[in-house]
Amino acid sequence: MMAGPVSRSRRFSLKNFEERLARLEQLTQLVRSPQTPLADAVAGFEEGFKLAQTLEKDLEKLEKRVEVLLNPPAPGSQPPGDDPTFDLFSDLPKAP
């Protein structure tokens, strides 16, 4: 669990990430099950592969964000207006 307040949009983003991760776990179980028909296993593998790629991209963005937070640039080392941007989960709708 995260300590402190979390913005509404960030909660939604994290929930969506967790939901997609849970779906990937379901697909993994489906593909590994010996009772799953081959066609369903292949379809589950394809969905899981695409899902894993998007989750990996989101994790890479999160790692970059954490790296910037842990190692902020020294004052004056960046040109004005060249601030880092955090577009983690930028594909999600904005909270009202």
Sine and cosine of phi, psi and omega as CSV:
sin_phi,cos_phi,sin_psi,cos_psi,sin_omega,cos_omega
0.00,0.00,0.54,-0.84,0.01,-1.00
-1.00,0.02,0.62,-0.78,0.05,-1.00
-1.00,0.00,0.56,-0.83,0.06,-1.00
1.00,0.06,0.15,-0.99,-0.03,-1.00
-0.93,0.36,0.57,-0.82,0.04,-1.00
-0.82,-0.57,0.75,-0.66,-0.02,-1.00
-0.89,0.47,0.41,-0.91,-0.03,-1.00
-0.86,0.51,-0.68,0.73,-0.01,-1.00
-0.92,0.39,-0.60,0.80,0.00,-1.00
-0.93,0.37,-0.64,0.77,0.05,-1.00
-0.87,0.49,-0.69,0.72,0.01,-1.00
-0.88,0.48,-0.69,0.72,-0.01,-1.00
-0.89,0.45,-0.71,0.71,0.01,-1.00
-0.91,0.41,-0.63,0.78,0.03,-1.00
-0.89,0.46,-0.69,0.73,0.01,-1.00
-0.89,0.46,-0.66,0.75,0.04,-1.00
-0.88,0.48,-0.72,0.70,0.00,-1.00
-0.90,0.44,-0.62,0.79,0.04,-1.00
-0.90,0.43,-0.67,0.74,0.01,-1.00
-0.92,0.38,-0.59,0.80,0.05,-1.00
-0.91,0.40,-0.66,0.75,0.05,-1.00
-0.89,0.46,-0.64,0.77,0.03,-1.00
-0.90,0.44,-0.65,0.76,0.04,-1.00
-0.88,0.47,-0.65,0.76,0.05,-1.00
-0.90,0.44,-0.65,0.76,0.06,-1.00
-0.88,0.47,-0.70,0.71,-0.01,-1.00
-0.90,0.43,-0.60,0.80,0.04,-1.00
-0.88,0.48,-0.71,0.71,0.03,-1.00
-0.90,0.44,-0.65,0.76,0.01,-1.00
-0.87,0.48,-0.74,0.67,-0.06,-1.00
-0.91,0.40,-0.59,0.81,-0.03,-1.00
-0.98,0.20,-0.29,0.96,-0.05,-1.00
-0.95,0.32,0.78,-0.62,0.02,-1.00
-0.93,0.37,-0.28,0.96,0.01,-1.00
-1.00,0.09,-0.15,0.99,-0.03,-1.00
-0.97,0.24,0.81,-0.59,0.07,-1.00
-0.86,0.50,0.50,-0.87,-0.07,-1.00
-0.83,0.56,-0.70,0.71,-0.02,-1.00
-0.88,0.48,-0.66,0.76,0.03,-1.00
-0.93,0.37,-0.61,0.79,0.01,-1.00
-0.91,0.42,-0.66,0.75,0.02,-1.00
-0.92,0.40,-0.69,0.72,0.03,-1.00
-0.89,0.45,-0.66,0.75,0.04,-1.00
-0.90,0.43,-0.62,0.78,0.04,-1.00
-0.90,0.44,-0.70,0.71,0.00,-1.00
-0.88,0.48,-0.73,0.69,0.02,-1.00
-0.89,0.46,-0.69,0.72,-0.01,-1.00
-0.90,0.44,-0.62,0.79,0.01,-1.00
-0.89,0.45,-0.73,0.69,0.02,-1.00
-0.90,0.44,-0.67,0.74,0.01,-1.00
-0.90,0.44,-0.68,0.74,0.02,-1.00
-0.88,0.47,-0.62,0.78,0.01,-1.00
-0.90,0.44,-0.69,0.73,0.00,-1.00
-0.93,0.37,-0.62,0.79,0.04,-1.00
-0.90,0.43,-0.64,0.77,0.02,-1.00
-0.90,0.44,-0.67,0.75,0.04,-1.00
-0.88,0.47,-0.67,0.74,0.02,-1.00
-0.90,0.43,-0.63,0.77,0.03,-1.00
-0.91,0.41,-0.62,0.79,0.05,-1.00
-0.88,0.47,-0.67,0.74,0.04,-1.00
-0.89,0.45,-0.67,0.74,0.01,-1.00
-0.90,0.43,-0.66,0.75,0.04,-1.00
-0.87,0.50,-0.68,0.74,0.03,-1.00
-0.90,0.44,-0.65,0.76,0.01,-1.00
-0.89,0.45,-0.71,0.70,0.02,-1.00
-0.89,0.45,-0.65,0.76,0.01,-1.00
-0.87,0.49,-0.68,0.74,0.02,-1.00
-0.92,0.40,-0.63,0.77,0.00,-1.00
-0.92,0.38,-0.61,0.79,-0.01,-1.00
-0.98,0.19,-0.48,0.88,-0.03,-1.00
-0.79,-0.61,0.93,0.36,-0.03,-1.00
-0.91,0.42,0.52,-0.85,0.03,-1.00
-0.91,0.42,0.53,-0.85,0.04,-1.00
-0.91,0.42,0.58,-0.82,0.01,-1.00
-0.83,0.56,0.73,-0.69,0.02,-1.00
0.99,0.11,-0.04,1.00,-0.02,-1.00
-1.00,0.08,-0.21,0.98,0.01,-1.00
-0.91,-0.41,0.63,-0.77,0.09,-1.00
-0.90,0.43,0.53,-0.85,0.02,-1.00
-0.84,0.54,0.64,-0.77,0.01,-1.00
0.99,0.16,0.04,1.00,-0.01,-1.00
-0.97,-0.25,0.58,0.81,-0.01,-1.00
-0.94,0.35,0.55,-0.84,0.04,-1.00
-0.92,0.40,0.57,-0.82,0.06,-1.00
-0.93,-0.37,0.58,-0.81,0.00,-1.00
-0.92,-0.40,0.96,-0.27,-0.03,-1.00
-0.94,-0.35,0.53,0.84,0.05,-1.00
-0.88,0.48,0.80,-0.61,0.00,-1.00
0.88,0.47,0.56,0.83,-0.03,-1.00
-0.92,0.39,-0.29,0.96,-0.01,-1.00
-0.99,0.17,-0.10,0.99,-0.02,-1.00
-1.00,0.04,0.48,-0.88,0.03,-1.00
-0.92,0.39,0.52,-0.85,0.01,-1.00
-0.96,0.26,0.57,-0.82,0.05,-1.00
-0.95,0.31,0.55,-0.84,-0.01,-1.00
-0.93,0.38,0.00,0.00,0.00,0.00
